[in-house]
Amino acid sequence: MRPIEDIDYPKTAEEWWALLEHHKEPLKDLTVQFHPVYRQMQRVEMRITAPLAERVCEGARRSISRECDEDPLVRFDRLLEEKSDEMVSLLNEVWFGMPESTDCWQYPVFGVLCNLCSEGYVLGPEPEGIEE
């Protein structure tokens, strides 16, 4: 495995989990601040820079909140302990909870969240016939 400092886009499940573990606390902070279940309890004011995308996300946030049957922080810890690929879904819920604003980049771990979401496919089974 590459050193954690060299991992931006994880290329393997091992790197994906190492990146998440390395940034666990700030990712949990984002979860508390932006997961749609918690977001209802607090307002984060950011200038919306993609209004149409924000409107779509508002609907997704309502759906996520309605369908959530486990506290997101409890779920975060459980999924991390289990090394469950369901963690990608939870992180995507947090991402949907963030405003459609370039101000999100003020959070240093925002890029890590984006990379974990976009590279979540590394947690799936190895495609047959492909060797590293």
FENQUI-V347886 format. One record per residue. N is the residue number from 1. RES is the residue in one small letter. BURIAL is + if it has 16 or more other C-alpha atoms within 10 Angstrom, else -. D_LAST is the distance of its C-alpha to the last C-alpha in whole Angstrom. Layout:
BEGIN
n = {N	N}
res = {RES	RES}
burial = {BURIAL	BURIAL}
d_last = {D_LAST	D_LAST}
END
This chain:
BEGIN
n = {1	2	3	4	5	6	7	8	9	10	11	12	13	14	15	16	17	18	19	20	21	22	23	24	25	26	27	28	29	30	31	32	33	34	35	36	37	38	39	40	41	42	43	44	45	46	47	48	49	50	51	52	53	54	55	56	57	58	59	60	61	62	63	64	65	66	67	68	69	70	71	72	73	74	75	76	77	78	79	80	81	82	83	84	85	86	87	88	89	90	91	92	93	94	95	96	97	98	99	100	101	102	103	104	105	106	107	108	109	110	111	112	113	114	115	116	117	118	119	120	121	122	123	124	125	126	127	128	129	130	131	132}
res = {m	r	p	i	e	d	i	d	y	p	k	t	a	e	e	w	w	a	l	l	e	h	h	k	e	p	l	k	d	l	t	v	q	f	h	p	v	y	r	q	m	q	r	v	e	m	r	i	t	a	p	l	a	e	r	v	c	e	g	a	r	r	s	i	s	r	e	c	d	e	d	p	l	v	r	f	d	r	l	l	e	e	k	s	d	e	m	v	s	l	l	n	e	v	w	f	g	m	p	e	s	t	d	c	w	q	y	p	v	f	g	v	l	c	n	l	c	s	e	g	y	v	l	g	p	e	p	e	g	i	e	e}
burial = {-	-	-	-	-	-	-	-	+	+	+	+	+	-	+	+	+	+	+	+	-	-	-	+	-	+	+	+	-	+	+	+	+	+	+	+	+	+	+	-	-	-	-	-	-	-	-	-	-	-	-	-	-	+	-	-	+	+	-	+	+	-	-	+	+	-	-	-	-	-	-	+	+	-	-	+	-	-	+	+	-	-	-	-	+	-	+	+	-	+	+	+	+	+	+	+	+	+	+	+	+	-	-	+	-	-	-	-	+	+	-	+	+	-	+	+	+	-	+	+	+	+	+	-	-	-	-	-	-	-	-	-}
d_last = {13	14	18	20	22	19	17	19	16	14	10	10	13	14	14	16	19	19	20	23	24	25	27	28	32	32	30	32	35	34	34	37	38	37	36	38	40	41	41	44	46	45	46	43	45	43	43	42	40	39	42	41	37	39	41	39	37	40	40	37	38	41	39	37	40	41	38	38	39	37	38	35	35	35	32	30	31	31	27	26	27	26	22	23	21	25	25	23	26	29	27	28	31	32	30	33	35	35	38	37	37	36	38	35	33	36	34	31	29	29	26	24	25	24	21	20	22	20	17	18	16	13	15	15	14	10	11	12	10	7	4	0}
END
